[in-house]
Amino acid sequence: MSEYEIFKACFPELMLTEEQFDILTEKKSCRIIRDGEAAAIVKKKEVLFLAVAPSEQGKGKGKALLKKCEEYIKENGYDEVVLNGLFPGATDNSEGFFLKRGYTAGGEFVEMGMDITGFRSKENNTECGVSYEFYNGEHSKLISAVEKVIPDWIQYFTENESVLCGMKNGEVASFCIIGEDKTCLLSDEKSKVGSIGCVGTVPEYRKQGIGLTMVEKGTEYLKEKGCDKCFIHYTHLENWYGKLGYKTFLRFTPMSKKL
C-alpha cells in the first residue's frame, strides 16, 4: 500500500485526492519512513503523518514506526518530536497511544467546516458602527492590531494576504485571513474550498458581536466567489463558530516529546 492508500483506509471519511494528500503532507520534501503497511512522513523534528493500515493494527506496527521516526529525528540533531502537519496532533482516540510513549498533550483543538452553497446571513447582527472590508491601509496598523491579539500570528499576515477586517472609527477592530481556494482536509475532486483563519478581535472591541459578524461576512464573500465549502483550521472555539452553522469533523490534541 502507498502512503495515500494507508491514509484512505484509515480515514475513509476524508475525500482528499492523492495530489491533495501529497501537498498537505509536503511528501516530496520529506522523509518517508515505512514498516510494512504502516507509514510516516517526517520533516525536521515534525511527524507530519503516521498511520497503520486497519488490517495491521494491534500488531505493534505503530510503536515500531514511531520509534523509527524518533531515531531519525534524533540522528538529525533535534531533541524534540512534534506531531504536526496534516493532523496537527493526535487524532481522536490515538492520544493514549502517544501518552504511553512519553508524549505530552496540549489542549484539544478541532477542525471545522460547512457547506456554504445555501448559506444565508442570520438577522439582527450587532453592527456597532462597524464596517466590514478588505484591509487596504498601512500594513503596520494591521500588524499592530494582530499583535494585540496573538503576536505569533504576525508571520501569517503578509502584505499579499487577503485580510477581511471589522473597522470602527478608522481603526482595525477585528481581522481574519480569507483564502478563496484552499487545499485542506475538506478538499475533494469536485469542490472549491474557501477558508477563514487567524480570526481575532482587538481586546477593547470584544463582546460586541464584531468578530462573529466578520466571520459571517467572510462566509458570504466566499459563497459569492463560488466556494462550495468553508474550512476553519485549528480552533478551540467550537461553539462560537457553531452559531453560524460550522460543524466539527475532526478532533485532535497537539503533542510533543523530548528525546
ROSE-686152 format. One line per 3 residues: for each residue x, y, z of N, C-alpha, C. Coordinates in pm, whole numbers, padded with zeros to 5 digits. Layout:
N
X Y Z X Y Z X Y Z ~ ...
END
This chain:
259
00084 -00121 00000 00000 00000 00000 00088 00125 00000 ~ 00047 00224 -00077 00117 00352 -00075 00076 00431 00049 ~ 00148 00540 00077 00111 00623 00191 -00033 00675 00176
-00069 00710 00055 -00203 00760 00029 -00308 00652 00053 ~ -00279 00529 00011 -00374 00419 00030 -00393 00388 00179 ~ -00285 00399 00256 -00296 00379 00400 -00383 00489 00460
-00361 00613 00417 -00442 00726 00463 -00590 00702 00433 ~ -00622 00661 00312 -00762 00640 00273 -00826 00527 00353 ~ -00748 00423 00382 -00801 00311 00460 -00830 00352 00603
-00747 00442 00658 -00763 00485 00797 -00865 00597 00813 ~ -00880 00680 00709 -00969 00796 00718 -01060 00801 00595 ~ -01149 00702 00581 -01234 00695 00461 -01331 00813 00448
-01357 00883 00559 -01450 00995 00555 -01388 01119 00491 ~ -01256 01123 00480 -01187 01237 00418 -01166 01206 00270 ~ -01199 01301 00184 -01208 01276 00040 -01093 01336 -00041
-00979 01357 00022 -00864 01414 -00048 -00823 01327 -00166 ~ -00784 01392 -00275 -00722 01318 -00385 -00576 01290 -00346 ~ -00509 01204 -00422 -00369 01174 -00392 -00282 01298 -00406
-00311 01381 -00505 -00235 01505 -00522 -00253 01598 -00403 ~ -00376 01610 -00355 -00402 01695 -00239 -00334 01641 -00113 ~ -00335 01509 -00099 -00266 01445 00014 -00117 01477 00011
-00057 01467 -00107 00086 01495 -00120 00118 01640 -00086 ~ 00029 01732 -00125 00051 01874 -00094 00045 01897 00057 ~ -00055 01843 00122 -00075 01868 00264 00031 01802 00352
00085 01690 00308 00189 01623 00386 00328 01670 00346 ~ 00338 01755 00246 00468 01802 00196 00557 01683 00161 ~ 00494 01578 00112 00560 01449 00093 00688 01456 00010
00688 01538 -00094 00802 01541 -00186 00928 01597 -00122 ~ 00914 01673 -00014 01032 01733 00050 01060 01673 00187 ~ 00999 01558 00216 01011 01498 00349 01071 01358 00342
01101 01304 00457 01149 01167 00468 01031 01074 00490 ~ 01020 00971 00406 00916 00870 00421 00975 00754 00500 ~ 00910 00714 00607 00955 00601 00688 00846 00495 00686
00883 00373 00649 00784 00265 00634 00816 00149 00727 ~ 00712 00076 00761 00724 -00052 00831 00607 -00136 00781 ~ 00626 -00202 00669 00517 -00277 00608 00405 -00183 00566
00284 -00214 00610 00167 -00131 00576 00142 -00025 00683 ~ 00250 00031 00730 00247 00146 00822 00341 00249 00763 ~ 00303 00375 00768 00383 00478 00704 00385 00605 00787
00499 00674 00781 00514 00803 00848 00585 00899 00754 ~ 00554 01026 00768 00618 01131 00690 00677 01230 00790 ~ 00808 01254 00779 00880 01333 00878 00952 01449 00812
00944 01566 00875 01016 01685 00829 01083 01750 00949 ~ 01216 01756 00946 01293 01811 01058 01253 01740 01187 ~ 01191 01810 01282 01153 01745 01409 01004 01712 01414
00936 01730 01302 00790 01712 01299 00749 01581 01231 ~ 00659 01509 01295 00594 01394 01232 00467 01447 01169 ~ 00466 01457 01036 00355 01517 00963 00240 01420 00938
00272 01291 00944 00169 01188 00921 00223 01057 00974 ~ 00135 00983 01042 00171 00849 01089 00044 00767 01098 ~ 00042 00655 01027 -00080 00571 01027 -00044 00427 00995
-00127 00339 01047 -00113 00195 01023 -00241 00145 00958 ~ -00229 00071 00850 -00347 00017 00782 -00432 -00062 00882 ~ -00564 -00050 00874 -00652 -00118 00971 -00623 -00267 00986
-00588 -00334 00879 -00562 -00478 00885 -00437 -00513 00964 ~ -00350 -00414 00986 -00224 -00437 01057 -00221 -00376 01196 ~ -00328 -00313 01235 -00331 -00250 01367 -00337 -00356 01477
-00280 -00322 01593 -00277 -00417 01705 -00163 -00515 01700 ~ -00068 -00494 01608 00045 -00586 01593 00178 -00521 01629 ~ 00173 -00402 01689 00297 -00335 01726 00359 -00253 01616
00291 -00243 01501 00346 -00169 01387 00361 -00019 01418 ~ 00258 00037 01483 00263 00179 01514 00377 00212 01610 ~ 00394 00131 01712 00500 00150 01810 00637 00146 01742
00657 00046 01656 00785 00032 01586 00810 00149 01492 ~ 00705 00192 01423 00719 00303 01329 00752 00433 01401 ~ 00685 00460 01511 00711 00581 01588 00854 00582 01639
00904 00468 01682 01042 00458 01729 01139 00492 01617 ~ 01111 00446 01496 01196 00478 01381 01196 00628 01354 ~ 01079 00691 01366 01069 00836 01346 01154 00911 01449
01143 00869 01574 01218 00935 01681 01368 00919 01661 ~ 01410 00802 01619 01552 00777 01595 01603 00865 01481 ~ 01524 00875 01375 01563 00957 01261 01574 01104 01302
01477 01153 01376 01477 01293 01420 01597 01321 01511 ~ 01628 01229 01602 01742 01246 01692 01873 01244 01615 ~ 01885 01154 01518 02006 01145 01436 02033 01273 01359
01927 01349 01333 01941 01474 01258 01956 01597 01348 ~ 01986 01572 01475 02025 01681 01564 01914 01747 01643 ~ 01795 01690 01644 01684 01751 01718 01663 01677 01850
01619 01751 01952 01597 01690 02084 01449 01685 02120 ~ 01363 01706 02020 01219 01706 02044 01145 01654 01921 ~ 01036 01583 01946 00945 01539 01839 00813 01611 01856
00760 01664 01747 00633 01735 01750 00538 01672 01649 ~ 00416 01642 01691 00314 01593 01598 00253 01715 01531 ~ 00263 01722 01399 00218 01841 01327 00186 01801 01184
00145 01896 01103 00124 01869 00962 -00020 01842 00926 ~ -00044 01735 00850 -00178 01701 00804 -00275 01696 00922 ~ -00237 01624 01027 -00310 01623 01153 -00217 01684 01258
-00244 01806 01302 -00152 01873 01395 -00163 01824 01538 ~ -00152 01693 01555 -00162 01633 01687 -00215 01492 01679 ~ -00248 01435 01793 -00306 01301 01799 -00456 01311 01773
-00505 01239 01673 -00646 01247 01639 -00731 01159 01732 ~ -00845 01214 01767 -00948 01143 01844 -00892 01041 01944 ~ -00905 00911 01909 -00872 00806 02005 -00726 00764 02006
-00640 00834 01933 -00498 00794 01929 -00414 00860 02038 ~ -00475 00948 02116 -00399 01021 02218 -00332 00926 02317 ~ -00404 00823 02361 -00349 00729 02458 -00225 00658 02407
-00220 00629 02278 -00104 00563 02217 00022 00645 02240 ~ 00012 00777 02219 00129 00863 02234 00161 00892 02380 ~ 00060 00904 02464 00084 00927 02607 00163 00812 02668
00133 00690 02628 00204 00573 02679 00351 00573 02640 ~ 00383 00650 02536 00520 00653 02485 00592 00783 02515 ~ 00544 00850 02621 00616 00964 02673 00583 01099 02616
00476 01107 02538 00438 01235 02478 00355 01318 02575 ~ 00368 01449 02564 00293 01542 02646 00182 01604 02562 ~ 00062 01611 02620 -00054 01661 02546 -00081 01807 02576
-00123 01880 02473 -00172 02016 02491 -00324 02013 02498 ~ -00388 02128 02481 -00534 02132 02484 -00595 02080 02355 ~ -00721 02042 02361 -00790 01990 02243 -00825 02101 02145
-00806 02073 02017 -00846 02163 01910 -00932 02086 01812 ~ -01001 02160 01725 -01087 02094 01627 -01067 02156 01489 ~ -01105 02078 01388 -01115 02125 01251 -01265 02135 01221
-01306 02245 01159 -01448 02267 01136 -01473 02304 00990 ~ -01593 02281 00945 -01627 02315 00807 -01777 02329 00789 ~ -01814 02376 00671 -01956 02393 00640 -01974 02397 00489
-02081 02334 00442 -02126 02352 00304 -02191 02489 00298 ~ -02137 02579 00217 -02186 02717 00218 -02270 02751 00094 ~ -02301 02651 00013 -02378 02679 -00109 -02516 02736 -00077
-02571 02700 00038 -02702 02753 00077 -02694 02846 00195 ~ -02574 02898 00222 -02556 02983 00341 -02634 03114 00330 ~ -02699 03149 00440 -02771 03276 00447 -02739 03344 00579
-02726 03475 00574 -02696 03551 00696 -02810 03542 00795 ~ -02774 03540 00921 -02875 03547 01026 -02914 03693 01046 ~ -03032 03716 01095 -03079 03853 01117 -03031 03905 01253
-03045 04038 01270 -03016 04103 01398 -02870 04093 01441 ~ -02777 04100 01342 -02637 04107 01379 -02607 04239 01448 ~ -02517 04237 01544 -02477 04359 01612 -02374 04431 01525
-02404 04551 01481 -02313 04623 01392 -02222 04719 01468 ~ -02275 04791 01565 -02193 04880 01649 -02114 04982 01569 ~ -02170 05029 01460 -02100 05129 01380 -01977 05076 01310
-01975 04947 01283 -01858 04882 01223 -01882 04858 01075 ~ -01779 04881 00992 -01784 04845 00851 -01692 04726 00829 ~ -01730 04639 00737 -01653 04517 00711 -01597 04526 00571
-01465 04522 00560 -01399 04544 00431 -01261 04481 00430 ~ -01211 04454 00309 -01076 04402 00298 -00977 04514 00324 ~ -00878 04484 00404 -00787 04588 00450 -00698 04639 00337
-00688 04771 00323 -00600 04831 00223 -00526 04952 00279 ~ -00517 04959 00411 -00447 05070 00475 -00300 05037 00500 ~ -00239 05112 00590 -00099 05089 00624 -00084 04953 00690
00008 04874 00636 00026 04737 00685 00064 04736 00833 ~ 00142 04835 00875 00187 04840 01013 00072 04851 01112 ~ -00037 04918 01072 -00152 04932 01160 -00225 04799 01177
-00232 04722 01069 -00291 04589 01078 -00206 04501 01169 ~ -00077 04504 01150 00014 04423 01232 00002 04461 01380 ~ -00014 04589 01407 -00031 04634 01545 -00155 04573 01608
-00263 04562 01530 -00386 04502 01581 -00366 04352 01606 ~ -00299 04284 01514 -00273 04141 01530 -00188 04117 01655 ~ -00090 04202 01676 -00001 04188 01791 -00076 04197 01923
-00184 04274 01926 -00263 04289 02048 -00343 04161 02079 ~ -00363 04078 01977 -00444 03957 01994 -00354 03835 02016 ~ -00276 03797 01915 -00182 03685 01927 -00057 03721 01847
00048 03765 01913 00170 03808 01843 00228 03703 01748 ~ 00215 03574 01781 00270 03469 01696 00204 03465 01557 ~ 00089 03527 01543 00020 03527 01413 00078 03627 01314
00159 03718 01361 00211 03823 01272 00274 03764 01146 ~ 00342 03650 01160 00409 03587 01046 00314 03552 00932 ~ 00186 03532 00962 00090 03493 00860 00028 03613 00787
00041 03730 00845 -00022 03849 00788 00075 03926 00698 ~ 00110 03863 00586 00196 03930 00489 00113 04028 00407 ~ 00180 04114 00335 00109 04214 00255 00034 04151 00138
00062 04024 00107 -00005 03957 -00004 -00133 03886 00037 ~ -00157 03876 00168 -00276 03805 00214 -00401 03892 00201 ~ -00515 03826 00176 -00644 03895 00175 -00699 03893 00317
-00706 04011 00379 -00746 04018 00519 -00876 04099 00530 ~ -00980 04032 00575 -01108 04098 00599 -01107 04155 00740 ~ -01149 04280 00753 -01146 04346 00884 -01280 04407 00920
-01304 04414 01049 -01410 04498 01101 -01346 04630 01139 ~ -01388 04740 01078 -01327 04871 01100 -01422 04961 01178 ~ -01370 05023 01283 -01451 05113 01363 -01370 05240 01392
-01429 05353 01357 -01361 05482 01377 -01223 05484 01313 ~ -01212 05418 01197 -01087 05416 01124 -00982 05320 01178 ~ -01017 05244 01281 -00924 05151 01344 -00966 05007 01316
-00867 04917 01314 -00895 04774 01297 -00949 04719 01428 ~ -01076 04678 01425 -01138 04619 01544 -01128 04467 01545 ~ -01134 04408 01425 -01124 04263 01412 -01060 04231 01278
-01017 04107 01261 -00947 04070 01137 -00953 03920 01116 ~ -00940 03878 00991 -00925 03736 00959 -00866 03724 00818 ~ -00793 03617 00795 -00736 03590 00663 -00836 03508 00583
-00862 03551 00460 -00956 03483 00372 -00880 03412 00260 ~ -00906 03283 00244 -00849 03206 00133 -00961 03162 00040 ~ -00951 03195 -00088 -01061 03167 -00181 -01055 03028 -00244
-00941 02961 -00237 -00930 02828 -00296 -00822 02754 -00218 ~ -00864 02675 -00120 -00773 02618 -00022 -00764 02467 -00035 ~ -00640 02414 -00042 -00621 02271 -00030 -00614 02238 00119
-00708 02158 00166 -00718 02133 00310 -00788 01999 00331 ~ -00815 01966 00455 -00878 01838 00486 -01019 01824 00432 ~ -01083 01936 00394 -01217 01931 00336 -01215 01917 00184
-01096 01920 00126 -01086 01917 -00021 -01128 01782 -00077 ~ -01172 01784 -00201 -01203 01662 -00275 -01185 01693 -00423 ~ -01229 01602 -00508 -01211 01621 -00653 -01296 01733 -00710
-01413 01757 -00652 -01511 01844 -00716 -01529 01981 -00652 ~ -01498 01994 -00525 -01536 02115 -00453 -01427 02223 -00457 ~ -01473 02348 -00455 -01384 02462 -00432 -01401 02500 -00285
-01290 02497 -00212 -01297 02519 -00068 -01232 02651 -00031 ~ -01306 02736 00039 -01251 02859 00093 -01212 02838 00238 ~ -01143 02936 00293 -01101 02924 00432 -01105 03058 00503
-01129 03053 00632 -01124 03170 00719 -01034 03135 00835 ~ -00924 03211 00852 -00828 03175 00955 -00771 03294 01028 ~ -00702 03265 01139 -00642 03369 01224 -00745 03477 01255
-00857 03435 01310 -00968 03526 01342 -00944 03588 01479 ~ -00944 03720 01485 -00921 03785 01613 -00994 03917 01624 ~ -01026 03955 01747 -01084 04086 01777 -00996 04155 01879
-00960 04279 01852 -00876 04357 01943 -00949 04368 02078 ~ -00878 04349 02189 -00942 04342 02321 -01047 04449 02351 ~ -01019 04575 02317 -01113 04681 02352 -01243 04677 02271
-01248 04593 02165 -01369 04584 02083 -01444 04453 02101 ~ -01406 04374 02199 -01470 04245 02218 -01607 04258 02284 ~ -01683 04148 02277 -01815 04137 02337 -01917 04233 02275
-01896 04265 02146 -01991 04349 02073 -02045 04276 01949 ~ -02006 04151 01931 -02052 04075 01815 -01975 04104 01688 ~ -01867 04179 01697 -01793 04221 01577 -01724 04103 01509
-01656 04020 01588 -01582 03908 01530 -01670 03809 01459 ~ -01781 03771 01522 -01870 03672 01461 -01935 03728 01334 ~ -01973 03856 01337 -02030 03917 01217 -01927 03919 01105
-01801 03944 01139 -01695 03942 01038 -01682 03804 00974 ~ -01687 03698 01055 -01680 03562 01000 -01799 03535 00910 ~ -01916 03585 00949 -02035 03571 00867 -02017 03641 00732
-01964 03763 00736 -01939 03838 00613 -01837 03765 00526 ~ -01735 03707 00590 -01635 03631 00515 -01694 03509 00449 ~ -01785 03441 00519 -01851 03324 00464 -01937 03363 00343
-02008 03473 00356 -02089 03524 00243 -02001 03556 00123 ~ -01888 03618 00147 -01795 03654 00040 -01747 03529 -00034 ~ -01709 03425 00042 -01660 03303 -00020 -01769 03234 -00102
-01890 03239 -00053 -02002 03184 -00129 -02016 03258 -00262 ~ -02008 03391 -00258 -02020 03472 -00380 -01907 03443 -00478 ~ -01792 03401 -00426 -01677 03368 -00511 -01682 03225 -00565
-01791 03156 -00537 -01810 03023 -00594 -01758 02908 -00510 ~ -01726 02933 -00384 -01680 02824 -00298 -01798 02737 -00255 ~ -01775 02608 -00250 -01877 02513 -00207 -01873 02489 -00057
-01753 02499 00000 -01733 02473 00142 -01642 02581 00200 ~ -01646 02593 00333 -01553 02681 00403 -01490 02602 00517 ~ -01361 02620 00534 -01280 02545 00629 -01229 02637 00739
-01244 02592 00865 -01188 02661 00981 -01086 02568 01043 ~ -00960 02610 01046 -00850 02524 01087 -00804 02554 01229 ~ -00779 02449 01306 -00707 02456 01433 -00770 02558 01529
-00891 02528 01571 -00959 02620 01661 -01014 02546 01784 ~ -01029 02618 01893 -01098 02563 02010 -01231 02634 02032 ~ -01268 02724 01939 -01394 02800 01953 -01509 02727 01882
-01529 02604 01921 -01626 02518 01856 -01768 02574 01865 ~ -01809 02614 01981 -01946 02665 01999 -01964 02801 01930 ~ -01859 02881 01930 -01866 03016 01871 -01891 03006 01720
-01810 02928 01651 -01832 02909 01507 -01961 02834 01480 ~ -01999 02749 01573 -02122 02672 01557 -02246 02760 01547 ~ -02240 02882 01599 -02354 02973 01590 -02388 03007 01445
-02290 02996 01357 -02313 03025 01214 -02340 02899 01132 ~ -02330 02784 01197 -02357 02659 01126 -02235 02574 01098 ~ -02116 02620 01139 -01995 02540 01120 -01999 02419 01213
-01950 02306 01161 -01953 02181 01239 -01814 02118 01244 ~ -01786 02054 01356 -01658 01986 01375 -01656 01854 01300 ~ -01546 01829 01228 -01533 01699 01161 -01408 01623 01207
-01325 01687 01289 -01205 01619 01340 -01160 01685 01470 ~ -01126 01601 01567 -01070 01650 01694 -00927 01598 01707 ~ -00839 01679 01765 -00702 01634 01784 -00641 01707 01902
-00533 01650 01952 -00460 01706 02065 -00315 01727 02024 ~ -00265 01852 02023 -00123 01875 01995 -00038 01798 02094 ~ 00070 01734 02046 00154 01654 02134 00301 01668 02095
00388 01650 02194 00531 01656 02171 00604 01570 02273 ~ 00731 01545 02243 00812 01461 02334 00958 01505 02327 ~ 01019 01521 02442 01162 01548 02449 01238 01417 02432
01343 01420 02350 01421 01300 02324 01542 01291 02418
END
